[in-house]
Each structure stands twice: as structure tokens, then as C-alpha cells.
Amino acid sequence: MLSIFNRNSPADEMKRAVAAFEKVLSLSSDSRDARSLRMRMGMLCRAHLDKTFIAGAEQTAAWQELAGLHIGSGKPAPDAPVPSKFQKIRAGETDIYAYLPEEYVTEAFALGARYQKMELPAPKVIEAMQALANQICYYDLRLQEPFQVLSFLREELAAEAALQESANDAQENASASDGKATG
């Protein structure tokens, strides 16, 4: 797209994202409008955390592969990937930037990386990411209810558990019918 049609540069959009985040954090009112702004910011934060976690996993996988090639050919490993305080989030018909402070993105990115390296199992990752989300919701945004992060991973675990449950049921039914046939 030509730059004459692009009204705001990414740098301007990122400044706007920081300003929006800081504005919501500074809200002292508990009016309906203030709660609505907090909720919207919470949705952006949830999307940001999810995308940062995924980026941590994906970039770590790519880095591990590249580092292996470098080390195998006698070169030093490249620098490890680092998280971004900004994520592009789809909001209706447009993309907007969402901002989170460095300590949050560093933690979410690291959890994604540790999950990718199989250092943490999915339930522990979900627990740690939810604790991070709870901190943002309760302390920064002052929301009554925290938003839920990593829904995709929770659904994957639930599907695996359901599959395991049906496999166990089938095995029990087969064992029970074997017992009747031999008894």
C-alpha cells in the first residue's frame, strides 16, 4: 500500500497504543464508560499475551533450528529472540497495535519459549500465563473478573482429555465383554 494512503505510521500507532494503555491505567472513575474502556483494554491485553506466548514458542523453535545449523558449521549461535511490547491485533475490519509493558511481554514470551523447549507442560504454562493475566486484570486494569488466556491450548488439552477418556471407556468395555465371554 502506498504511504500516502497510510495516515498513521507504525511508530505513531505504537505511541497511540502506549497512550491508550496508560490512559486506562490512570482511570480513577468506576463509571460505566471507565469500566467499558477497562474491558476493551483487557481484551487487547489478552490477545497481546496470547500472541506473545505464540511468538515465544515459534521464534524459539526457529532459533533452535538456526542455532543448531550455526553450531554444526562451527559458527557461534545467533542471538536469542526477544519479545516485542507491541502486537498487531485484529479489531473488526482493521488492525491496531496493542501495548504491554516489558515485564509482562518478557514473561509471556519466556513461557512460550519454555513450552516450546518442553521445559514446562501445558497445564503449568496455562497456570503461569493465567497468573500473569490475573495480575494485569486485577492490579493494572482493576477489572472485577480476569480474562482467560490461552483458550486455544485449554481447548487442545480438553480435546486430548476427551479422546483419552473415550479410549479408556472403550478399553473398559472391551475388558468387560471379554470377562463375560470367558466367564
PEFEN-V539385 format. One line per field, one symbol per residue. ss: DSSP state (H for helix, E for strand, C for the rest). phi: phi as a letter, one per 40 degrees, with the letter a starting at -180 (. if undefined). A space follows every 50 residues. Layout:
ss = ???
phi = ???
This chain:
ss = CCCCCCCCCHHHHHHHHHHHHHHHHHCCCCCHHHHHHHHHHHHHHHHHHH HHHHHHHHHHHHHHHHHHHHHHCCCCCCCCCCCCCEEEEEECCEEEEEEC CHHHHHHHHHHHHHHHCCCCCHHHHHHHHHHHHHHHHHHHCCCCCCCCCC HHHHHHHHHHHHHHHHHHHHHHHHHHHHHHHHC
phi = .ccccccbcdcccccccccccccccccbcbcdccccccccccccccccdc ccdccccccccccdcccccccccgcccccccbcbcbbcbcbgcbbbcbbb ddcccccccccccccdcgcbcdcccccccccccccccccccfccbccbcf dcccccccccccccccccccccccccccccccc
